[in-house]
Amino acid sequence: MIKEKIKTLLGNILTSLADKNNWSDFKIQEIVIERPTNIEFGDYTVNIAFGLAKQLGKSPQNIAQILADEINKSKPEEIERAESVGGYINFLLSAGFVRSQLAEIYKNRDSFGMSNVGAGRKVIVEYSSVNIAKPMHAGHLRNTLLGDALANILAFQGYEVIRWNYLGDWGTQFGKIIAAYKRWGDESMVESDPIKNLVELYVRFNKEAADNPDLERAGQGEFKKLEAGDEENRRLWEMFVKKSIEALKEIYANLDIRFDTYIGESFYESKLKTLVGGLLEKGFAKVGEGGAIIIDLEKYGLPPGLIRKSDGATLYMTRDIANLEYRLSEFNPEKIIYVVANEQALHFKQLFAIAEILGLNEAELKHVSYGLILDEDNKKLSTRKGKMITADSIIGESVDRAESIVREKNKELSNEKCREVANVVGLGALKYSMLKDHTHSDIVFSWERILDFRGNSGPYLQYTYARLMGILNKSNRPELSSSDLDNLVEKTELAIIKHLVDFPDIVVDSGKMYLTNNLALYLYELANLANRFYETTPIIKDEDASRRNARLVLISASASTLKSGLELLGINVLEKI
């Protein structure tokens, strides 16, 4: 990867200069390689001179010039030259190197961008993690798509990824649902539409319990019976969980998403008494005011971690500690990534602090948080009546809207084929809309923008891929010839190749930073470059056979990279839209 070569080159030069000039207290800062805002300045730029200026007592311009001169003395064949501009060091890649990279990309186009960065290393990615007997909503959808994309990116880098759906399948709400079911429900309700009907029972229970304390006590009693192992309540709970998971799996199948495990909160319930007792015995926990059991987190600047209420009930935190112990002992992961909304930031700060106290921090623990999904009035996405919009209704509407657009664009398509295309386009549009923004940002949900074939959208990228494949399908598929590639001299051609060269770095950075928006932006820029090339440059009609072949190689490499990147985001492509 060229960025790593530039970093190594700069690091070696700085070390040599420090030794030669006897720079005491010199420390090499992190070297960040970026694309310049103006392509006329070069292919890459480094601002390290600004950070070194204070250390060395020299101006950034002076340091940048010294470094540029040293680079040009010992530059590798990949670099044409380095220039100092206003304290920045700009790098221009050699045209020969650029074209040689295209040859490598084309030869390895089905695996281009893959790496062994994570070889032999295990990662757990926890995502989706919905509550049983409750519908998936828009927030769950963003969570699910984000977690799936991150898992794809890490697997692409060679990590062994365990995709974990940590279900909310335990708690007092099940006592209420059981109580409601025994009064107003039957098995046919659960069989026909489990999540919808169980939610309705739960809502009815809470509504009637507001005016009936006996009903509330009945719900508490049913949960206690469940905890004690009552056979009937256990049977009902198992039925609710089983049928809910079956309904959820239908949604996941529609999204082309799979999980390795559905182990949820209930798995740890039998372990909690021993866990809490052990924490007290070892002095990690103490009895707080009112008899609650807590772990003091004052030295971390955090409120205490509550692990058992005064009435003896355990909490989500207790189960998360047990979950962490289990994952570390059973799987020995290098990283555990929790994809959970911004609102849970404090919980994870507390959990990670507790992990450090308990010595459960041998794995890197990361909370990947994300913002809300808002309507165009910047309000939380809901229906006009203020009700929650479910994930399956969003998926259905996206496909339906896509079908209308596809039918308008391709009137000759059969109904079956139109629906097939609409399914790919609609889901791609939805996924891209959830992944193209920074995870911390709120998303403004707009069907018009989501399904736009011209802007920064999933359909635009899918259509670009189809357009590129259309060119290849109309031509004889190119045969790689290095001599042919010497014909690629136009700025637009070299710009595409240079962009393609960045793909492996983009994938690695996405995995390091647990982000999808930089990959989405990369693909959008690639699509723009490819479309500009297509519209301004003769390809199939080029009378020069050698140049035509070279341009077809470029088209093929662009299409395969676009496809790979979209598939990392969980987005499928078609050769014709």
Secondary structure, 3 states (H helix, E strand, C coil): CHHHHHHHHHHHHHHHHHHHHCCCCCCCCCCCEECCCCHHHCCEEECHHHHHHHHHCCCHHHHHHHHHHHHHHHCCCCEEEEEEECCEEEEEECHHHHHHHHHHHHHCCCCCCCCCCCCCCEEEEECCCCECCCCCEHHHHHHHHHHHHHHHHHHHCCCEEEEECCCECCCHHHHHHHHHHHHHCCHHHHHHCHHHHHHHHHHHHHHHHCCCHHHHHHHHHHHHHHHCCCHHHHHHHHHHHHHHHHHHHHHHHHCCCCCCECCCHHHHHHHHHHHHHHHHHCCCCEECHHHCEEECCHHHCCCCEEEECCCCCECHHHHHHHHHHHHHHHHCCCEEEEECCHHHHHHHHHHHHHHHHHCCCCCEEEEECCCCEECCCCCECECCCCCECEHHHHHHHHHHHHHHHHHHHCCCCCHHHHHHHHHHHHHHHHHHHHHCCCCCCCEECCHHHHCCCCCCCHHHHHHHHHHHHHHHHHCCCCCCCHHHHCCCCCHHHHHHHHHHHCHHHHHHHHHHHCCCHHHHHHHHHHHHHHHHHHHHCCCCCCCCHHHHHHHHHHHHHHHHHHHHHHHHCCCCCCCCC
